[in-house]
Amino acid sequence: MTPDVRPLVAGNWKMNGMRASLDQIKMIAEGVRPPLSDKVEALICPPATLLYVATALCTDSPLAIGAQDCHQNPSGAHTGDISAEMIADCFGTYVIVGHSERRTDHAETDHLVRAKAEAAFVAGLTAIICIGETADERRTGQALDVIKRQLSASVPDGATAKSTVIAYEPIWAIGTGVTPTSADVEKAHAFMRAELAARFGDEGRKMRLLYGGSVKPANAHELMGVANVDGALIGGASLKAADFLAIYRAYEALLA
Ligand SMILES: O=C(CO)COP(=O)(O)O
C-alpha cells in the first residue's frame, strides 16, 4: 500500500462473459458498498458487448465499469475497434491498455499503447497501462530493464495520478497460478515508484500501481499488503462475484 492513496481492485474479464454473467456484475455491485468502498475502489472491465448494460446495473453502486482496450483514434474507418469516447459514452470510466495479451495477439507496441492511453485521457477516462516481463526476460535478469523501458515508452508525458494507473503483470504469472514472492513484487513496485516519481514528481508518487497475475482470495491479503502495491488487476478470479469480493474484502483487514 502507499500512504494516502486509495487502492483499486479491478477485474479484467478478458474474452469471457455472456449476458448471463451480468448476474455476477449485479452481485459485485451489491457487495461493493460503504464503508469499504469509501476507502477502496472496485472496477470490473467486462467485454465491450456487455459494457453499456453493465454500467446501467451500477447506477446505484460505487462499482466502476471499464473497457479492456480502445483505439488510438477518436473515430473513423477502423472495423472492429472501439474508441475511448464510445466507452465514455457508455458511462465507462476506465480502460485497460497494453495488456500483454493484446501486445502478443495484436502486436501492440509501447508506442501504440502510449497513443491509446493519450486517447483515453482525451475522452476523460483513466487508463490502466499494463507492463511486465516474460519468463525468459526474468530468467536472464532483464525484468527491471523491461519495466523501465515499458514505463518510459508506454506512459504518456501528460500522465497524472488521476488519469493513469499502472498494472505490473509479469507475463509468466498470468493465468498460471504462479506468483512472484512478496519480496519480488516489492522490488518491482519500488522500482516503478522510483521511476515514476523521478519523471512525474508528486503525481508519480501518488499514481496507483496494481499487481496482476494469479491474484486470488488466498493470496490477496499478502500481495495487497506489499509496499507500493495499490490494488490488483484480476483475471480468472474476477469472473465469480464471490471470489472478486473476497479479494476486495482483503482490504478490510489491511486497513483495520
Ligand atoms: O491478466 C490478468 C489480469 O489482467 C491476470 O490474469 P489472472 O488473474 O487470470 O492470472
The ligand as a Gaussian input file, in Angstrom:
#p B3LYP/6-31G(d) Opt

LIG

0 1
 O       -4.033000     -10.831000     -16.915000
 C       -4.521000     -10.680000     -15.806000
 C       -5.358000      -9.514000     -15.493000
 O       -5.266000      -8.542000     -16.472000
 C       -4.295000     -11.677000     -14.742000
 O       -4.997000     -12.821000     -15.067000
 P       -5.149000     -13.988000     -13.958000
 O       -5.642000     -13.311000     -12.697000
 O       -6.164000     -14.924000     -14.546000
 O       -3.790000     -14.577000     -13.779000

